[in-house]
């Protein structure tokens, strides 16, 4: 089959302009605009007649015209001062100082009449202060409605050391990059930044925290790590739970009261010989949440301590919205293999190993979400025994081990 090309020749796509005329005045139109644009204008007949007459007999000044001239300005005295003003009879004008005073007094009386209550309060203000001094037992202000150490929607970090921590990505400080093994300084800096992006997307991004799937974080992972996380997201189990990888909450059970997440921790890196580079991360993330509409409803198949099926129990109504904090500590190691020796996707993250600790979380997971403990009681004998140690979830120096169980927190 031969290809055909359509070529148009001799057919102009734009009309040519009209040719210029030989007569330069052919296109001139003597309309009103033409007259107004004229630079030279013809004098009227009367103007020409007077001009011819005044050439023979110049006009004489008329007395009545001289009186119309404006009076000359008074001469200035020395130092630039003007003479004092006088009235038409030659008398000096004196400034009337009484009129401004009367105007100010009238305005003051009017304002006072409009603000009688305020003047009354100002007059008795001294009496109120003396009465307060006479009665030292009178309260200076209303007592607080809640304990200042109790977290609320307005003060979600009250009573927590996280109150002084940095928030969001500002808390994830990168170490100083340097060349390591087969990776140069600039390449190491780029890999550290990718680890930081992953931590932000999986632990700080409001969309992820509110329960969405972090597609951008999945795109940063190596093929094998991405497949593992996708499986945990699609089919979460106790052994393979997406909450082990990232922090997200089921909005039906726990709702963040703020998009601010407090964080504290460290990031370090080291060479691994000819295998490549290892990046170690150890961070504590603190979230403030309130109960969702299904916080007191057990999930399908959730068992009780007696082996039966848990029954829904409504939460107690509080005077103020209840706020609980979830403290999540994650230790994650990311490996970057030498692409010259290993068949890997260059620059992608491979999660080498991880350990996680969830403070103020219900014992037993597997839903794919963090399960904040709002102290929901499913009845006598249903409490899960605390088999783990007593720990401080805010302690960054506490060693995380492989022990699995339900421990006790010293604070939340």
Secondary structure as UniProt FT lines:
FT   TURN            24..27
FT   HELIX           32..36
FT   HELIX           45..56
FT   HELIX           63..66
FT   TURN            67..68
FT   HELIX           78..80
FT   TURN            88..89
FT   HELIX           97..114
FT   HELIX           116..123
FT   HELIX           125..134
FT   TURN            136..137
FT   TURN            148..149
FT   TURN            156..159
FT   HELIX           161..164
FT   STRAND          166..167
FT   HELIX           168..171
FT   TURN            181..182
FT   HELIX           185..203
FT   HELIX           206..209
FT   TURN            210..211
FT   HELIX           215..220
FT   HELIX           223..234
FT   HELIX           242..244
FT   TURN            251..253
FT   STRAND          254..256
FT   STRAND          262..271
FT   HELIX           273..275
FT   STRAND          276..291
FT   TURN            293..296
FT   TURN            300..301
FT   TURN            305..306
FT   STRAND          324..337
FT   TURN            339..341
FT   TURN            346..347
FT   STRAND          349..359
FT   TURN            380..381
FT   STRAND          390..391
FT   TURN            393..394
FT   TURN            396..397
FT   STRAND          408..409
//
